[in-house]
């Protein structure tokens, strides 16, 4: 499968890793939209939020249990942060591998995106 994030997870494309465990991988966004901007992805290829099912959703719960630890490591836990996942064309999802943006390090816009 020709998937950018699968290649990043496999180490075929370099990335700035901030977290890795058996189920997920987190790395710095190449075009940060905030002082801290990290992406967290499941190692298993799931194309997006629209492809989460009862069968594959365990990894999503895992990712959300890991996010506060990553936020702590990045020094943004106490100040607060935003977790976003864009879905499909209208959501402006540019990479069809499920990912959650973790944004923080400053007061973010009170608009949703
Ligand atoms: P989205 O537009 O929601 O699908 O988010 C995709 C994100 O992937 C964007 O914020 C891009 O800046 C980011 N991105 C694309 N290529 C890379 C890469 N090679 N390394 C890190 N982040 C990337």
Backbone and ligand atoms as CSV (ligand in chain L), in Angstrom:
chain,resi,resn,atom,element,x,y,z
A,1,UNK,N,N,0.848,-1.201,0.000
A,1,UNK,CA,C,0.000,0.000,0.000
A,1,UNK,C,C,0.884,1.253,0.000
A,2,UNK,N,N,0.544,2.176,-0.850
A,2,UNK,CA,C,1.352,3.386,-0.966
A,2,UNK,C,C,0.812,4.444,-0.002
A,3,UNK,N,N,1.245,4.339,1.252
A,3,UNK,CA,C,0.723,5.249,2.284
A,3,UNK,C,C,1.895,5.941,2.965
A,4,UNK,N,N,1.869,7.265,2.942
A,4,UNK,CA,C,2.957,8.057,3.527
A,4,UNK,C,C,3.206,7.702,4.992
A,5,UNK,N,N,2.138,7.624,5.775
A,5,UNK,CA,C,2.338,7.385,7.207
A,5,UNK,C,C,2.764,5.937,7.484
A,6,UNK,N,N,2.320,4.979,6.658
A,6,UNK,CA,C,2.836,3.610,6.805
A,6,UNK,C,C,4.342,3.605,6.558
A,7,UNK,N,N,4.798,4.389,5.594
A,7,UNK,CA,C,6.238,4.458,5.307
A,7,UNK,C,C,6.995,5.123,6.448
A,8,UNK,N,N,6.395,6.134,7.058
A,8,UNK,CA,C,7.026,6.785,8.211
A,8,UNK,C,C,7.124,5.786,9.372
A,9,UNK,N,N,6.060,5.069,9.630
A,9,UNK,CA,C,6.053,4.074,10.723
A,9,UNK,C,C,7.131,3.013,10.468
A,10,UNK,N,N,7.282,2.616,9.203
A,10,UNK,CA,C,8.263,1.577,8.843
A,10,UNK,C,C,9.688,2.111,8.823
A,11,UNK,N,N,9.851,3.434,8.962
A,11,UNK,CA,C,11.186,4.031,8.937
A,11,UNK,C,C,11.727,4.248,7.534
A,12,UNK,N,N,10.868,4.086,6.538
A,12,UNK,CA,C,11.304,4.283,5.145
A,12,UNK,C,C,11.388,5.760,4.799
A,13,UNK,N,N,10.617,6.571,5.527
A,13,UNK,CA,C,10.675,8.031,5.384
A,13,UNK,C,C,11.003,8.575,6.768
A,14,UNK,N,N,11.993,9.469,6.872
A,14,UNK,CA,C,12.404,9.956,8.196
A,14,UNK,C,C,11.318,10.802,8.870
A,15,UNK,N,N,11.340,10.751,10.185
A,15,UNK,CA,C,10.407,11.580,10.956
A,15,UNK,C,C,11.044,11.882,12.297
A,16,UNK,N,N,10.517,12.912,12.945
A,16,UNK,CA,C,10.992,13.279,14.285
A,16,UNK,C,C,10.079,12.601,15.300
A,17,UNK,N,N,10.502,11.422,15.751
A,17,UNK,CA,C,9.663,10.603,16.641
A,17,UNK,C,C,9.559,11.216,18.028
A,18,UNK,N,N,8.353,11.233,18.570
A,18,UNK,CA,C,8.199,11.654,19.971
A,18,UNK,C,C,7.638,10.529,20.846
A,19,UNK,N,N,7.078,9.486,20.220
A,19,UNK,CA,C,6.534,8.366,21.006
A,19,UNK,C,C,6.400,7.159,20.088
A,20,UNK,N,N,6.690,5.994,20.626
A,20,UNK,CA,C,6.396,4.772,19.882
A,20,UNK,C,C,6.106,3.671,20.876
A,21,UNK,N,N,5.091,2.891,20.598
A,21,UNK,CA,C,4.860,1.663,21.341
A,21,UNK,C,C,4.333,0.631,20.359
A,22,UNK,N,N,3.851,-0.473,20.879
A,22,UNK,CA,C,3.438,-1.582,20.011
A,22,UNK,C,C,2.323,-1.192,19.036
A,23,UNK,N,N,1.508,-0.236,19.444
A,23,UNK,CA,C,0.278,0.029,18.683
A,23,UNK,C,C,0.259,1.361,17.942
A,24,UNK,N,N,1.087,2.303,18.367
A,24,UNK,CA,C,0.997,3.627,17.756
A,24,UNK,C,C,2.355,4.312,17.681
A,25,UNK,N,N,2.377,5.372,16.884
A,25,UNK,CA,C,3.610,6.107,16.615
A,25,UNK,C,C,3.246,7.589,16.574
A,26,UNK,N,N,4.072,8.414,17.196
A,26,UNK,CA,C,3.825,9.857,17.181
A,26,UNK,C,C,5.082,10.581,16.725
A,27,UNK,N,N,4.877,11.621,15.929
A,27,UNK,CA,C,6.014,12.347,15.341
A,27,UNK,C,C,5.611,13.786,15.078
A,28,UNK,N,N,6.631,14.648,14.961
A,28,UNK,CA,C,6.364,16.072,14.748
A,28,UNK,C,C,5.818,16.313,13.351
A,29,UNK,N,N,4.801,17.165,13.274
A,29,UNK,CA,C,4.261,17.540,11.960
A,29,UNK,C,C,5.311,18.359,11.215
A,30,UNK,N,N,5.440,18.061,9.926
A,30,UNK,CA,C,6.465,18.715,9.104
A,30,UNK,C,C,6.139,20.188,8.839
A,31,UNK,N,N,4.881,20.551,8.974
A,31,UNK,CA,C,4.455,21.940,8.737
A,31,UNK,C,C,3.628,22.404,9.934
A,32,UNK,N,N,4.287,22.673,11.055
A,32,UNK,CA,C,3.550,22.918,12.297
A,32,UNK,C,C,2.619,24.121,12.230
A,33,UNK,N,N,1.419,23.915,12.774
A,33,UNK,CA,C,0.402,24.981,12.817
A,33,UNK,C,C,0.340,25.637,14.197
A,34,UNK,N,N,1.210,25.201,15.089
A,34,UNK,CA,C,1.274,25.748,16.448
A,34,UNK,C,C,2.689,25.460,16.955
A,35,UNK,N,N,3.116,26.123,18.047
A,35,UNK,CA,C,4.471,25.870,18.551
A,35,UNK,C,C,4.740,24.389,18.808
A,36,UNK,N,N,3.739,23.668,19.271
A,36,UNK,CA,C,3.842,22.213,19.389
A,36,UNK,C,C,2.783,21.602,18.473
A,37,UNK,N,N,3.223,20.754,17.544
A,37,UNK,CA,C,2.281,20.123,16.610
A,37,UNK,C,C,2.804,18.719,16.305
A,38,UNK,N,N,2.125,17.758,16.896
A,38,UNK,CA,C,2.529,16.358,16.768
A,38,UNK,C,C,1.361,15.570,16.178
A,39,UNK,N,N,1.687,14.549,15.396
A,39,UNK,CA,C,0.680,13.628,14.859
A,39,UNK,C,C,0.847,12.291,15.550
A,40,UNK,N,N,-0.263,11.682,15.933
A,40,UNK,CA,C,-0.211,10.321,16.477
A,40,UNK,C,C,-1.070,9.427,15.597
A,41,UNK,N,N,-0.479,8.285,15.219
A,41,UNK,CA,C,-1.119,7.401,14.241
A,41,UNK,C,C,-1.100,5.962,14.751
A,42,UNK,N,N,-2.113,5.178,14.392
A,42,UNK,CA,C,-2.041,3.744,14.681
A,42,UNK,C,C,-1.053,3.086,13.738
A,43,UNK,N,N,-0.335,2.067,14.209
A,43,UNK,CA,C,0.572,1.345,13.316
A,43,UNK,C,C,-0.208,0.551,12.270
A,44,UNK,N,N,-1.343,0.052,12.674
A,44,UNK,CA,C,-2.232,-0.625,11.722
A,44,UNK,C,C,-2.831,0.426,10.791
A,45,UNK,N,N,-2.863,0.130,9.502
A,45,UNK,CA,C,-3.447,1.110,8.579
A,45,UNK,C,C,-4.966,1.144,8.708
A,46,UNK,N,N,-5.452,2.287,9.178
A,46,UNK,CA,C,-6.887,2.605,9.173
A,46,UNK,C,C,-6.959,3.929,8.421
A,47,UNK,N,N,-7.840,4.044,7.453
A,47,UNK,CA,C,-7.768,5.191,6.551
A,47,UNK,C,C,-8.202,6.505,7.178
A,48,UNK,N,N,-9.048,6.450,8.184
A,48,UNK,CA,C,-9.488,7.695,8.816
A,48,UNK,C,C,-10.564,7.394,9.839
A,49,UNK,N,N,-11.054,8.457,10.479
A,49,UNK,CA,C,-12.120,8.297,11.478
A,49,UNK,C,C,-13.318,7.582,10.868
A,50,UNK,N,N,-13.541,7.831,9.579
A,50,UNK,CA,C,-14.689,7.227,8.894
A,50,UNK,C,C,-14.510,5.718,8.695
A,51,UNK,N,N,-13.342,5.188,9.012
A,51,UNK,CA,C,-13.096,3.745,8.850
A,51,UNK,C,C,-12.887,3.042,10.191
A,52,UNK,N,N,-13.186,3.741,11.294
A,52,UNK,CA,C,-13.103,3.098,12.608
A,52,UNK,C,C,-14.335,2.207,12.786
A,53,UNK,N,N,-14.083,0.988,13.241
A,53,UNK,CA,C,-15.166,0.026,13.441
A,53,UNK,C,C,-15.068,-0.542,14.861
A,54,UNK,N,N,-16.054,-1.310,15.238
A,54,UNK,CA,C,-15.998,-1.987,16.539
A,54,UNK,C,C,-14.757,-2.867,16.600
A,55,UNK,N,N,-14.410,-3.496,15.479
A,55,UNK,CA,C,-13.274,-4.432,15.454
A,55,UNK,C,C,-11.923,-3.746,15.605
A,56,UNK,N,N,-11.757,-2.565,14.995
A,56,UNK,CA,C,-10.419,-1.949,15.010
A,56,UNK,C,C,-10.305,-0.781,15.991
A,57,UNK,N,N,-11.327,-0.535,16.786
A,57,UNK,CA,C,-11.341,0.690,17.597
A,57,UNK,C,C,-10.506,0.612,18.869
A,58,UNK,N,N,-10.028,-0.574,19.227
A,58,UNK,CA,C,-9.219,-0.678,20.455
A,58,UNK,C,C,-8.005,0.235,20.390
A,59,UNK,N,N,-7.407,0.336,19.212
A,59,UNK,CA,C,-6.216,1.168,19.072
A,59,UNK,C,C,-6.542,2.652,19.257
A,60,UNK,N,N,-7.758,3.014,18.954
A,60,UNK,CA,C,-8.157,4.422,19.133
A,60,UNK,C,C,-8.213,4.747,20.625
A,61,UNK,N,N,-8.775,3.839,21.396
A,61,UNK,CA,C,-8.793,4.036,22.853
A,61,UNK,C,C,-7.361,4.098,23.376
A,62,UNK,N,N,-6.507,3.236,22.843
A,62,UNK,CA,C,-5.105,3.249,23.271
A,62,UNK,C,C,-4.463,4.603,22.967
A,63,UNK,N,N,-4.673,5.077,21.754
A,63,UNK,CA,C,-4.086,6.375,21.362
A,63,UNK,C,C,-4.541,7.472,22.324
A,64,UNK,N,N,-5.822,7.469,22.662
A,64,UNK,CA,C,-6.315,8.526,23.552
A,64,UNK,C,C,-5.803,8.353,24.981
A,65,UNK,N,N,-5.405,7.154,25.341
A,65,UNK,CA,C,-4.800,6.973,26.668
A,65,UNK,C,C,-3.349,7.422,26.689
A,66,UNK,N,N,-2.722,7.448,25.508
A,66,UNK,CA,C,-1.315,7.837,25.394
A,66,UNK,C,C,-1.156,9.356,25.237
A,67,UNK,N,N,-2.143,9.988,24.630
A,67,UNK,CA,C,-2.024,11.424,24.333
A,67,UNK,C,C,-1.659,12.257,25.565
A,68,UNK,N,N,-2.269,12.045,26.737
A,68,UNK,CA,C,-1.869,12.863,27.892
A,68,UNK,C,C,-0.397,12.678,28.283
A,69,UNK,N,N,0.139,11.476,28.071
A,69,UNK,CA,C,1.556,11.252,28.366
A,69,UNK,C,C,2.433,12.016,27.383
A,70,UNK,N,N,2.048,11.994,26.124
A,70,UNK,CA,C,2.807,12.749,25.121
A,70,UNK,C,C,2.721,14.242,25.442
A,71,UNK,N,N,1.539,14.697,25.796
A,71,UNK,CA,C,1.370,16.121,26.132
A,71,UNK,C,C,2.278,16.493,27.304
A,72,UNK,N,N,2.393,15.603,28.266
A,72,UNK,CA,C,3.272,15.870,29.411
A,72,UNK,C,C,4.721,15.945,28.953
A,73,UNK,N,N,5.128,15.003,28.107
A,73,UNK,CA,C,6.514,14.991,27.608
A,73,UNK,C,C,6.828,16.256,26.824
A,74,UNK,N,N,5.827,16.778,26.125
A,74,UNK,CA,C,6.029,17.965,25.297
A,74,UNK,C,C,5.850,19.256,26.090
A,75,UNK,N,N,5.457,19.127,27.356
A,75,UNK,CA,C,5.325,20.297,28.223
A,75,UNK,C,C,4.070,21.106,27.993
A,76,UNK,N,N,3.044,20.480,27.409
A,76,UNK,CA,C,1.811,21.225,27.126
A,76,UNK,C,C,0.608,20.708,27.917
A,77,UNK,N,N,0.841,19.735,28.784
A,77,UNK,CA,C,-0.303,19.119,29.475
A,77,UNK,C,C,-1.036,20.126,30.349
A,78,UNK,N,N,-0.297,20.891,31.132
A,78,UNK,CA,C,-0.957,21.759,32.097
A,78,UNK,C,C,-1.628,22.960,31.432
A,79,UNK,N,N,-1.011,23.452,30.370
A,79,UNK,CA,C,-1.573,24.620,29.698
A,79,UNK,C,C,-2.782,24.288,28.837
A,80,UNK,N,N,-2.901,23.030,28.464
A,80,UNK,CA,C,-4.004,22.613,27.605
A,80,UNK,C,C,-3.563,22.532,26.152
A,81,UNK,N,N,-4.337,21.828,25.400
A,81,UNK,CA,C,-3.982,21.568,23.999
A,81,UNK,C,C,-5.233,21.134,23.246
A,82,UNK,N,N,-5.069,20.910,21.958
A,82,UNK,CA,C,-6.202,20.507,21.109
A,82,UNK,C,C,-5.851,19.203,20.403
A,83,UNK,N,N,-6.837,18.320,20.278
A,83,UNK,CA,C,-6.690,17.067,19.521
A,83,UNK,C,C,-7.713,17.112,18.389
A,84,UNK,N,N,-7.212,16.972,17.153
A,84,UNK,CA,C,-8.067,17.128,15.972
A,84,UNK,C,C,-7.809,15.988,15.006
A,85,UNK,N,N,-8.875,15.517,14.357
A,85,UNK,CA,C,-8.709,14.593,13.242
A,85,UNK,C,C,-9.583,15.057,12.082
A,86,UNK,N,N,-8.956,15.364,10.961
A,86,UNK,CA,C,-9.689,15.779,9.771
A,86,UNK,C,C,-10.177,14.527,9.041
A,87,UNK,N,N,-11.363,14.606,8.471
A,87,UNK,CA,C,-11.961,13.431,7.826
A,87,UNK,C,C,-12.432,13.773,6.420
A,88,UNK,N,N,-11.857,13.052,5.461
A,88,UNK,CA,C,-12.355,13.135,4.085
A,88,UNK,C,C,-12.117,14.481,3.427
A,89,UNK,N,N,-12.748,14.645,2.291
A,89,UNK,CA,C,-12.482,15.821,1.449
A,89,UNK,C,C,-12.925,17.122,2.124
A,90,UNK,N,N,-14.134,17.168,2.620
A,90,UNK,CA,C,-14.603,18.412,3.239
A,90,UNK,C,C,-13.865,18.699,4.541
A,91,UNK,N,N,-13.361,17.662,5.187
A,91,UNK,CA,C,-12.579,17.851,6.402
A,91,UNK,C,C,-11.122,18.193,6.120
A,92,UNK,N,N,-10.771,18.233,4.811
A,92,UNK,CA,C,-9.399,18.555,4.384
A,92,UNK,C,C,-8.380,17.537,4.898
A,93,UNK,N,N,-8.759,16.268,4.899
A,93,UNK,CA,C,-7.804,15.216,5.264
A,93,UNK,C,C,-6.886,14.986,4.069
A,94,UNK,N,N,-5.607,15.246,4.226
A,94,UNK,CA,C,-4.672,15.120,3.098
A,94,UNK,C,C,-3.935,13.785,3.107
A,95,UNK,N,N,-3.887,13.104,4.240
A,95,UNK,CA,C,-3.232,11.789,4.310
A,95,UNK,C,C,-4.261,10.780,4.806
A,96,UNK,N,N,-4.537,9.776,3.975
A,96,UNK,CA,C,-5.592,8.806,4.303
A,96,UNK,C,C,-5.040,7.662,5.152
A,97,UNK,N,N,-4.482,8.056,6.286
A,97,UNK,CA,C,-4.095,7.122,7.353
A,97,UNK,C,C,-4.528,7.830,8.627
A,98,UNK,N,N,-5.364,7.187,9.398
A,98,UNK,CA,C,-5.905,7.822,10.602
A,98,UNK,C,C,-4.806,8.513,11.401
A,99,UNK,N,N,-5.041,9.770,11.733
A,99,UNK,CA,C,-4.076,10.489,12.567
A,99,UNK,C,C,-4.803,11.550,13.372
A,100,UNK,N,N,-4.247,11.808,14.542
A,100,UNK,CA,C,-4.771,12.850,15.412
A,100,UNK,C,C,-3.687,13.903,15.567
A,101,UNK,N,N,-4.057,15.141,15.270
A,101,UNK,CA,C,-3.148,16.266,15.487
A,101,UNK,C,C,-3.209,16.632,16.973
A,102,UNK,N,N,-2.054,16.828,17.578
A,102,UNK,CA,C,-1.958,17.344,18.946
A,102,UNK,C,C,-1.307,18.716,18.826
A,103,UNK,N,N,-2.081,19.741,19.167
A,103,UNK,CA,C,-1.624,21.122,18.957
A,103,UNK,C,C,-1.610,21.865,20.281
A,104,UNK,N,N,-0.550,22.617,20.527
A,104,UNK,CA,C,-0.492,23.390,21.761
A,104,UNK,C,C,0.729,24.275,21.801
A,105,UNK,N,N,1.017,24.745,23.002
A,105,UNK,CA,C,2.179,25.606,23.184
A,105,UNK,C,C,1.843,27.080,23.130
A,106,UNK,N,N,0.587,27.405,22.846
A,106,UNK,CA,C,0.102,28.783,22.865
A,106,UNK,C,C,-1.419,28.718,22.965
A,107,UNK,N,N,-2.029,29.867,23.228
A,107,UNK,CA,C,-3.494,29.933,23.218
A,107,UNK,C,C,-3.948,29.799,21.777
A,108,UNK,N,N,-4.706,28.746,21.491
A,108,UNK,CA,C,-5.141,28.490,20.125
A,108,UNK,C,C,-6.385,29.311,19.802
A,109,UNK,N,N,-6.637,29.455,18.511
A,109,UNK,CA,C,-7.849,30.141,18.071
A,109,UNK,C,C,-9.068,29.467,18.673
A,110,UNK,N,N,-10.092,30.250,19.032
A,110,UNK,CA,C,-11.294,29.618,19.584
A,110,UNK,C,C,-12.215,29.112,18.481
A,111,UNK,N,N,-11.809,29.291,17.207
A,111,UNK,CA,C,-12.493,28.586,16.117
A,111,UNK,C,C,-12.110,27.106,16.212
A,112,UNK,N,N,-12.873,26.233,15.585
A,112,UNK,CA,C,-12.638,24.811,15.745
A,112,UNK,C,C,-11.405,24.326,14.988
A,113,UNK,N,N,-10.961,25.048,13.988
A,113,UNK,CA,C,-9.782,24.610,13.243
A,113,UNK,C,C,-9.006,25.814,12.776
L,1,LIG,P1,P,-4.309,16.189,7.409
L,1,LIG,O1,O,-4.244,17.327,6.425
L,1,LIG,O2,O,-5.273,16.380,8.523
L,1,LIG,O3,O,-4.503,14.880,6.681
L,1,LIG,O4,O,-2.898,16.129,8.105
L,1,LIG,C1,C,-1.760,15.625,7.486
L,1,LIG,C2,C,-0.595,16.261,8.150
L,1,LIG,O5,O,0.551,15.533,7.793
L,1,LIG,C3,C,-0.352,17.718,7.763
L,1,LIG,O6,O,-0.423,18.547,8.917
L,1,LIG,C4,C,1.055,17.687,7.161
L,1,LIG,O7,O,1.816,18.824,7.491
L,1,LIG,C5,C,1.631,16.418,7.787
L,1,LIG,N1,N,2.704,15.792,7.033
L,1,LIG,C6,C,2.731,15.517,5.709
L,1,LIG,N2,N,3.877,14.889,5.382
L,1,LIG,C7,C,4.588,14.758,6.531
L,1,LIG,C8,C,5.853,14.206,6.861
L,1,LIG,N3,N,6.659,13.643,5.936
L,1,LIG,N4,N,6.284,14.264,8.138
L,1,LIG,C9,C,5.508,14.831,9.086
L,1,LIG,N5,N,4.284,15.356,8.849
L,1,LIG,C10,C,3.833,15.339,7.594
